[in-house]
Amino acid sequence: MRDEFDSWNEVGEVRVRRLPSAGIAAVLAILLPGLGHVYAGRLLAGAGWFLAISFGYWAILVPGLLLHAISVWTAYRIAEETGG
């Protein structure tokens, strides 16, 4: 697990960065496809999942649901590996 503290910045202050929560990432991914990935710091992955799931729902419901479930699971795993 990474340290929660980034390094000292130029003026001597310590910046604290909260590590992403796996549960929050999963909930965000359920609400909006790709948002859990964005929350975990993976912007391009989030955009890719959003586009793929949107196309899956547009094409037919079953592929969209399957892709959405996979997206929620991967967002959870990424956030869990990142720190929380």
C-alpha positions in Angstrom: 0.0 0.0 0.0 1.2 3.5 -0.9 1.9 6.1 1.7 -0.9 8.6 2.1 1.5 11.5 2.2 3.0 13.0 -1.0 6.3 14.8 -0.7 6.9 18.2 0.7 6.0 20.9 -1.8 8.0 24.1 -2.5 6.7 26.1 0.5 7.3 23.3 3.0 3.7 22.1 3.3 2.8 18.4 3.3 0.0 17.5 0.8 -2.2 14.7 2.0 -3.9 12.6 -0.7 -6.6 10.2 0.2 -6.3 6.8 -1.4 -9.4 5.7 -3.3 -11.9 3.5 -1.6 -12.8 0.3 -3.5 -16.4 0.5 -2.3 -16.8 4.0 -3.4 -15.3 3.2 -6.8 -17.7 0.3 -7.3 -20.7 2.5 -6.4 -19.6 5.2 -8.7 -19.1 2.6 -11.5 -22.7 1.4 -10.9 -24.1 5.0 -11.1 -22.2 6.0 -14.2 -20.1 3.6 -16.3 -16.4 4.5 -16.1 -16.8 6.9 -13.1 -15.2 4.4 -10.7 -12.1 4.2 -12.9 -11.9 8.0 -13.0 -12.2 8.1 -9.2 -9.3 5.6 -9.0 -7.2 7.9 -11.2 -7.6 6.0 -14.5 -9.1 8.7 -16.8 -8.5 6.9 -20.1 -9.8 3.6 -18.8 -12.9 5.4 -17.5 -13.6 7.0 -20.9 -13.0 3.7 -22.6 -15.4 1.9 -20.3 -18.0 4.6 -20.7 -17.9 4.3 -24.5 -17.9 0.5 -24.6 -20.8 0.2 -22.2 -22.8 2.9 -23.9 -22.3 1.1 -27.2 -23.2 -2.2 -25.5 -26.5 -0.7 -24.2 -27.2 0.9 -27.5 -26.6 -2.3 -29.5 -28.5 -4.6 -27.2 -29.2 -4.8 -23.5 -27.3 -8.0 -22.6 -23.8 -7.0 -23.7 -24.3 -3.6 -22.0 -25.2 -5.3 -18.7 -22.3 -7.7 -19.0 -19.8 -4.9 -19.8 -21.3 -2.8 -16.9 -20.8 -5.6 -14.4 -17.2 -6.2 -15.6 -16.6 -2.4 -15.3 -17.8 -2.3 -11.7 -15.6 -5.3 -10.8 -12.5 -3.8 -12.4 -13.1 -0.4 -10.8 -13.3 -2.1 -7.4 -10.1 -4.1 -8.1 -8.1 -1.1 -9.3 -9.1 1.0 -6.3 -8.4 -1.9 -4.0 -4.9 -2.3 -5.5 -4.3 1.4 -5.4 -4.9 1.6 -1.7 -8.1 0.9 -0.2 
